[in-house]
Amino acid sequence: DTRENVMRQMHPIPEGAMILVVEDEALIGTMIADALEEQGFEVFLASNAADALRYIESGAKVDALFTDIHLPGGMDGSELASRVRELRPDMPIVYASGQWNPTDRNRLVSRSVFLSKPYDPRDAGSLLMRLVATH
């Protein structure tokens, strides 16, 4: 579709930009991953913060983090973002949540964006394109 082609020309995705998607609801995770892959990204899908953090600590190539705030286990998306920020100071981070109050912005780390649920996965992809292109 032409809108997508225009987006690609405006914000060319670095070849095979890798997005780490952290989402505990399998259906949503798959939907996001599929939408991002359709837009030219590579995606690694994790269902909790601990797995996502291990993936980053392994030295894997990750160009941006896209995380839900409410995650199972001891670490939520906000804490995950803080830890990722320590490991990768320049990595773009996108938080997504339906119940989180964006007035808690003091809890957002630098170089991050908040996306409220529900959102269109294509919009998430466009946002990630811009963040990765300027990274």
C-alpha positions, 0 to 999 in steps of 0.5 A, a space after each residue: 500500500 502506498 502509505 507504507 511505501 511513503 513511510 519507508 521512503 521517509 524513514 528507511 528502516 536500517 536493514 533488519 532492525 530488531 525490535 524486542 517485544 515484551 508482551 505477556 498476552 500471547 495473542 497481542 504479542 503475536 499480533 504486534 510481532 506480525 505487524 512489525 515483521 510486515 513493516 520490515 522489522 525483525 522481532 524477538 518476542 518475550 513474554 516476561 521482563 526476565 526473559 527480555 533482560 536475559 536476551 539483551 544481556 546476552 549481547 543480542 542485537 536489539 534496536 528498540 524495546 517495545 514493552 507492555 507495562 503490566 508483566 508477570 513475575 517480579 519485574 514490570 515493564 517500567 523496571 525492565 526499561 530502567 535496567 535496559 537503559 543502564 545496559 543500552 543508554 541510547 536504545 529507543 524504548 516504547 511502553 504500552 499500557 491500557 491501565 498505566 497512568 501517563 502522569 507517572 511520566 517521571 517513571 519513564 526513562 530517557 529516549 522513551 515514548 508511551 503508547 496507550 492501549 488499544 493502539 493500531 499495530 501499524 501505528 506502533 510500527 510507524 513510531 518504531 520506524 521513526 525512533 530507529 531511523 533517528 537512533 
